[in-house]
Amino acid sequence: MAPPVDRVPGDPTMPTATSVVVIGGGIIGVCTAFFLARKGIPVVLCEKGEIAAEQSSRNWGWCRKMGRDPLEVPLAMEALRLWPEMNALVEAETGFRRSGIVYLCRTKKELEKREAWLEQVAKPMQLDTKMVTRDQMSRVLPGLAGSWLGGLSTPSDGRAEPAHAAPAIAEAARRLGTTILTQCAVRGVETTGGQISGVVTERGRIACQAVVLAGGAWSRLFCKPLGLKLPQLQMLSSVMRTEPLPGGPETSVGGFGFGLRKRLDGGYTVSSWSRNVMDVVPASFRLLTDFLPAWRMHRGSVKLRFGRRFFKDLVGKGTWTLDEPSPFEAMRVLDPPAIQPILDQARMHVTAAFPVFHTMQVTQTWGGMIDVTPDGVPVISHVDTLPGLFIATGFSGHGFGIAPGAGRLMAELVTGETPVVDPAAFRYSRFTDGTRPKPSPLA
C-alpha cells in the first residue's frame, strides 16, 4: 500500500517543443526541472504515473553526509547546504529539519569502521561528525537502552518529508514555467544527425535539444532500446510508519536491525537497517561481474530471492517501437508490498533500543524499489555516444537526501555551466570504459 503523497495534477496541454525534457517525476527529476527553470530554461517534465509515487515518497527521509561513499560526500555537502533553503526557495513545506543523525555501534568491528570513516573522510572534509561514547549517548539520544559501545554522530545532518518534498519542488518548478505531464510515459527518444532532437510520449512528440533520464528503477529498461548498457538492479526495502509517539528521539538513528526518523506529524518512519531483498532476474546474470564485488561486501544485508519476478522479466518487453505502448504504460507505479517478517524484526530491534516504542501503533506499511549501481554511486552524467542525452539515476537509496545537490549539478551539466562539484565520480562512462567501479569499504 503506497504512502499518502501530496498530489500534483498534470498540466492539461502538452507543448510540441521545449528545450529540455525531464523523464521521471521523482525527487531527482523534479529537482533537475526546478534548477533548470530557475535559469529560465523551458522544461517539460514527463511522469508515467504520478509525482513522487515510487521510491521518492517511500524512502526514510534522511538527509545526510555521514557514512556516504567518499566520492559522494561533496555532493551531499552541497545538498545539505541547500536543504535548509528549500522551504523558502519553493515557498512550501518540504519538512526539512536539521535534527542530526546517529549511527549506533554494538561491536568493536562496527566502531572501527565508523572511526575509519571519521578519520579518512569526515575530518579531511571538515565535517562536524564525531564519535560519541556510550555515556555521551544519553545526552544525544535520551531514552536509549541496550549495550551499545558508542556511535557516530553528525549534528548538521537532517530529515525531510518524502510525501511533501518532491510535490512541493514540482509545483515550484511549474510556477517558474515548467510544464508537468503526469500519466504521460515517454516511449523513447528521437535523434537527428546523431543527437537528441525529441521524445515520443504516449500523447505524441515533443521536440527538444536535451533529455534528462531520471527514471529511477526504470532507467535500465529505458536505455536498453538505445543500445546503452546501464548496470542497474532493483532492491526492495520494507518500511512502516507509526501514529504520533511522544517521548521518542528527535535525532534520526540507525542501529543493528532498525532505522528511524521522526515525522512532522509526531509519528515515526521505521525500517530495517540492513535487511533488504533483491529479486534474481535475467539481468542479474548478465550483470553478475559488475555486481559481484557489491554482493560479496553486502551479502549479510541483502537477501537474494528467486520467484515470479524472474519469469515476468524473462517474457517482458525489452524493445518496442515508438508507435506502440511501452512497458512504462503497462505499469504506472511500482507498488510492492512490504515484507512483514523484516518489519517484525525492525520493530523488535527498535523497541529494544528505545523502550518508548513498546506502545507504537503502526499506521501503514509499504515496500519501495531502490535502484542500485555496482558501486553504490549514482550516474549524473552526459552520454558521450548520444549527444543531448543526460542520465541521473542509480542513487542506491541515497537519492532523496542528496536530491537538491544532484538536481543543481544536472542542471549545470545540461546548460554547460561550471558544475558545483566535480562530476567525474558520477560519469556514465565508468561502466563502459573498463574502469569496473566497486563500492567503497568505508560507505
C-alpha positions in Angstrom: 0.0 0.0 0.0 1.5 3.3 -1.1 2.1 6.0 1.5 0.0 9.2 1.1 1.6 11.8 -1.1 0.7 15.4 -1.9 -0.9 15.2 -5.3 0.4 17.3 -8.2 -2.1 17.5 -11.0 -0.7 17.4 -14.5 -1.0 20.2 -16.9 -3.8 19.8 -19.5 -1.8 20.8 -22.6 1.3 19.2 -23.9 3.8 21.5 -25.7 5.0 20.4 -29.1 8.5 21.8 -28.4 10.7 22.7 -25.5 14.4 23.0 -24.6 14.7 20.1 -22.1 12.5 17.1 -21.4 13.0 15.5 -18.0 11.8 11.9 -17.8 10.7 10.9 -14.3 8.8 12.8 -11.7 10.7 11.6 -8.6 12.8 13.8 -6.4 15.7 13.8 -8.8 13.6 14.7 -11.8 11.7 17.5 -10.1 14.9 19.0 -8.6 16.5 18.9 -12.0 13.5 20.6 -13.5 13.4 23.2 -10.7 17.0 24.2 -11.1 16.8 24.4 -14.9 13.6 26.5 -14.6 15.4 28.9 -12.2 17.9 29.5 -15.0 15.0 30.4 -17.4 15.3 27.1 -19.4 12.0 25.8 -20.8 11.3 22.4 -19.4 8.7 19.7 -19.8 8.7 17.0 -17.1 7.0 13.7 -18.1 5.9 11.2 -15.5 4.3 7.9 -16.5 2.4 7.8 -13.2 2.1 10.5 -10.5 4.7 12.8 -9.0 6.8 11.0 -6.3 4.6 7.9 -6.4 7.5 5.5 -6.2 10.7 5.5 -4.1 10.8 9.3 -3.7 7.8 9.0 -1.3 8.8 5.6 0.1 12.3 6.3 1.5 13.3 7.0 5.1 13.5 10.8 4.6 17.2 11.1 5.8 19.3 13.9 4.5 22.9 13.0 5.3 26.5 13.5 4.6 27.5 10.9 7.2 28.5 7.4 6.0 28.5 8.3 2.4 30.9 6.9 -0.2 33.9 9.4 -0.2 33.1 10.1 -3.8 29.6 11.2 -2.9 30.4 13.4 0.1 31.0 16.7 -1.8 27.6 16.4 -3.5 26.0 15.5 -0.1 27.6 18.6 1.4 26.0 20.8 -1.3 22.6 19.1 -0.8 22.8 19.8 3.0 23.7 23.4 2.2 20.6 23.7 0.0 18.1 21.7 2.1 17.7 24.5 4.8 16.9 26.9 2.0 14.4 24.7 0.1 11.3 25.8 2.0 12.0 29.4 1.1 13.1 28.6 -2.5 9.9 26.6 -3.2 7.6 28.6 -1.0 6.2 25.4 0.6 6.9 22.9 3.4 9.4 20.2 2.5 9.7 19.0 6.1 13.4 19.6 6.4 14.7 19.9 9.9 18.4 19.9 10.9 18.0 17.3 13.6 21.2 15.2 13.3 21.8 11.5 12.6 23.5 8.9 14.8 24.8 5.5 13.8 24.9 3.2 16.8 27.7 0.7 17.2 27.3 -2.5 19.2 30.6 -4.3 18.3 34.2 -3.3 18.1 34.2 -4.0 14.4 31.4 -1.5 13.8 33.2 1.1 15.9 36.4 0.6 13.9 34.5 1.1 10.6 32.9 4.3 11.8 36.2 5.6 13.2 37.8 4.9 9.9 35.2 6.9 8.0 35.6 9.7 10.5 39.4 9.8 10.1 39.6 9.2 6.3 36.5 11.1 5.1 34.9 13.4 7.7 37.9 15.1 9.1 39.7 15.9 5.8 36.4 17.4 4.6 35.9 19.3 7.8 32.5 17.8 8.7 31.1 18.2 12.1 30.9 14.4 12.5 32.2 13.0 15.8 32.4 9.7 17.7 30.2 9.6 20.9 30.7 7.3 23.8 28.0 5.2 25.5 27.9 7.7 28.3 27.5 10.6 25.9 24.7 8.8 24.2 22.3 9.6 27.0 22.5 13.2 26.1 22.3 12.8 22.3 19.6 10.1 22.5 17.5 10.3 25.7 15.8 7.0 26.4 18.3 4.9 24.6 18.7 1.3 26.1 20.9 -1.6 25.3 24.6 -2.4 25.3 25.9 0.0 22.6 29.6 0.7 22.6 29.3 4.1 21.1 28.3 5.8 17.9 29.0 8.1 15.0 27.1 11.4 15.1 26.7 14.3 12.6 24.5 17.1 14.2 24.3 19.0 10.9 22.5 16.2 9.0 18.8 16.3 8.9 15.5 14.9 7.8 12.7 15.9 5.4 9.2 14.6 4.4 9.2 12.4 1.3 5.4 12.8 1.0 5.7 16.6 0.7 9.2 17.4 -0.7 9.1 16.3 -4.3 5.5 17.6 -4.8 6.4 21.0 -3.3 9.5 21.2 -5.6 7.5 20.2 -8.6 4.9 22.9 -8.0 7.7 25.4 -7.6 9.2 24.3 -10.9 5.8 24.8 -12.5 5.5 28.3 -11.2 8.8 29.0 -12.9 7.4 27.8 -16.2 7.9 24.1 -16.2 5.1 22.0 -17.8 4.3 18.9 -15.8 2.7 16.0 -17.6 1.5 13.1 -15.4 0.1 9.8 -16.7 2.4 10.5 -19.7 5.0 7.9 -20.4 8.0 8.7 -22.6 8.3 5.7 -25.0 11.7 6.7 -26.4 13.9 9.4 -27.9 14.4 10.6 -31.5 17.6 11.8 -33.0 18.7 13.9 -35.9 22.3 13.9 -37.1 23.2 11.6 -34.3 22.0 13.7 -31.4 18.8 14.2 -29.5 16.0 16.0 -31.3 12.9 15.0 -29.4 11.0 12.4 -27.4 7.9 10.4 -28.3 5.4 10.1 -25.5 2.1 8.2 -25.4 0.4 11.5 -26.2 2.7 12.5 -29.1 6.1 14.0 -29.9 7.9 16.8 -28.1 10.8 18.4 -29.9 13.8 19.3 -27.7 17.5 19.8 -27.6 18.2 17.7 -24.4 16.7 14.9 -22.4 17.4 14.1 -18.8 16.6 10.5 -17.9 15.7 10.5 -14.2 13.7 7.3 -14.3 14.8 5.6 -11.1 14.3 1.9 -11.2 13.1 2.1 -14.8 16.2 3.7 -16.2 18.0 0.5 -17.3 14.9 -0.6 -19.3 14.6 2.8 -21.0 18.3 2.6 -22.0 18.1 -0.9 -23.5 16.5 0.1 -26.9 19.1 2.8 -27.2 21.9 0.3 -27.0 23.2 1.7 -23.8 24.5 -0.5 -21.0 23.3 0.8 -17.7 24.3 -1.7 -14.9 21.4 -1.2 -12.5 19.3 -3.6 -10.4 16.4 -3.1 -8.0 16.3 -3.8 -4.3 13.1 -4.0 -2.2 13.0 -2.1 1.1 10.2 -2.5 3.6 9.0 0.5 5.7 6.4 1.3 8.2 5.0 4.5 9.8 3.5 4.9 13.2 1.0 7.0 15.0 2.3 10.0 16.9 4.6 8.7 19.6 5.5 11.2 22.4 8.9 10.8 24.0 10.8 9.3 21.0 14.1 10.7 19.7 14.3 13.9 17.7 17.5 12.7 16.1 17.4 10.1 13.3 19.0 6.8 14.3 20.4 3.8 12.6 21.4 0.7 14.7 21.6 -3.0 14.4 18.3 -4.2 12.9 16.5 -0.8 12.6 16.5 2.7 11.3 14.1 5.5 12.4 13.2 9.1 11.6 10.7 11.3 13.3 7.9 12.7 11.1 6.3 16.1 11.1 3.1 14.6 12.5 4.9 13.3 15.6 5.0 9.7 14.4 8.0 7.8 13.1 9.2 6.1 9.9 10.8 2.8 10.9 12.6 0.3 8.8 15.3 -2.3 8.9 18.9 -1.0 8.9 20.3 -3.9 7.0 17.6 -6.3 5.6 16.6 -5.7 2.0 15.6 -8.1 -0.7 16.9 -8.3 -4.3 14.9 -10.5 -6.7 17.0 -12.6 -9.1 16.1 -11.6 -12.6 17.6 -12.4 -16.0 19.7 -9.2 -15.8 21.2 -10.5 -12.5 23.2 -13.0 -14.6 24.1 -10.5 -17.3 25.4 -8.1 -14.7 27.0 -10.7 -12.5 30.5 -9.5 -12.9 29.5 -5.9 -12.4 27.7 -6.6 -9.1 29.8 -9.4 -7.7 32.0 -7.1 -5.5 29.0 -5.4 -4.0 27.2 -8.7 -3.4 30.3 -10.1 -1.6 30.6 -6.9 0.5 26.9 -6.8 1.5 25.9 -10.4 1.4 24.8 -10.2 5.1 22.4 -7.4 4.5 20.8 -8.2 1.1 18.8 -11.4 0.6 18.5 -12.8 -2.9 15.1 -14.1 -3.8 14.1 -16.3 -6.8 10.5 -16.3 -7.8 7.8 -14.8 -10.1 9.8 -11.7 -10.9 12.4 -13.7 -12.8 9.8 -15.2 -15.2 7.9 -11.9 -15.5 11.1 -10.1 -16.7 12.0 -13.1 -18.9 9.0 -12.7 -21.0 8.7 -8.9 -20.7 9.3 -6.4 -23.5 13.0 -5.5 -24.0 12.4 -3.4 -27.1 9.4 -1.7 -28.7 8.6 0.7 -31.4 7.7 4.3 -30.6 4.2 3.9 -32.1 3.2 1.1 -29.7 2.5 1.0 -25.9 5.7 0.7 -23.9 6.2 -1.2 -20.6 6.1 2.2 -18.8 2.4 2.4 -19.7 1.7 -1.2 -18.6 3.0 -0.5 -15.1 2.4 3.1 -14.0 3.7 2.7 -10.4 5.9 0.1 -8.7 3.9 -0.6 -5.5 5.4 -3.8 -4.0 4.1 -5.0 -0.6 6.3 -4.8 2.5 7.9 -8.0 3.7 6.3 -8.3 7.1 8.9 -10.5 8.8 11.5 -7.8 8.1 9.3 -5.2 9.7 8.6 -7.5 12.7 12.4 -7.8 13.2 12.8 -4.0 12.9 10.0 -3.5 15.5 11.8 -5.8 17.9 15.1 -4.1 17.5 13.8 -0.5 17.7 11.8 -1.4 20.8 14.9 -2.9 22.5 16.9 0.3 21.7 14.1 2.7 22.7 11.6 1.2 25.1 9.2 4.0 24.3 8.4 2.2 21.1 6.7 -0.6 23.0 3.5 1.4 22.6 4.0 2.2 18.9 0.9 1.8 16.7 1.7 1.0 13.1 -0.5 3.1 10.7 0.8 1.7 7.4 3.4 -0.4 5.8 4.8 -0.3 2.3 7.6 -1.5 0.0 9.8 0.6 -2.2 12.1 -0.3 -5.1 15.6 1.1 -4.8 17.6 1.5 -8.0 21.2 0.4 -7.3 24.5 0.5 -9.2 27.5 -1.8 -8.7 29.5 0.8 -6.8 26.5 2.4 -4.9 27.3 5.7 -6.6 24.8 7.4 -8.9 25.1 8.3 -12.5 24.8 12.1 -13.1 26.2 12.5 -16.5 26.0 13.2 -20.2 26.2 10.2 -22.6 29.2 10.6 -25.0 27.7 8.4 -27.7 24.3 10.2 -27.8 24.8 14.0 -27.5 21.9 15.7 -25.8 21.1 12.7 -23.5 21.8 13.0 -19.8 21.3 10.4 -17.1 20.5 10.9 -13.4 19.8 7.6 -11.8 21.2 4.7 -9.7 21.1 6.7 -6.5 21.2 3.4 -4.5 18.9 4.6 -1.7 20.6 8.0 -1.3 18.6 10.0 -3.9 16.2 11.8 -1.5 18.9 13.1 0.7 21.2 14.4 -2.0 18.5 15.4 -4.5 18.9 19.2 -4.3 22.6 18.9 -4.9 22.1 16.3 -7.7 19.4 18.5 -9.3 21.6 21.5 -9.3 24.6 19.5 -10.7 22.5 18.0 -13.5 21.1 21.4 -14.4 24.6 22.8 -14.7 25.7 19.8 -16.9 22.8 20.4 -19.2 23.5 24.1 -19.6 27.3 23.7 -19.8 28.0 25.8 -16.7 30.8 25.2 -14.3 29.5 22.3 -12.1 29.1 22.9 -8.4 31.1 19.7 -7.7 33.4 17.7 -9.9 31.1 15.3 -11.8 33.8 12.8 -12.7 32.8 10.3 -10.0 29.3 10.2 -11.4 30.2 9.8 -15.1 28.2 7.2 -17.1 31.4 6.1 -18.9 32.9 4.4 -15.8 30.7 1.5 -16.7 31.8 1.3 -20.3 35.5 2.3 -20.3 36.9 -0.7 -18.4 37.0 1.1 -15.0 34.9 -1.6 -13.3 34.0 0.5 -10.2 33.5 -1.1 -6.8 31.8 0.0 -3.7 33.9 1.8 -1.1 34.6 -0.3 2.1 34.1 2.9 4.1 30.5 3.5 3.0 
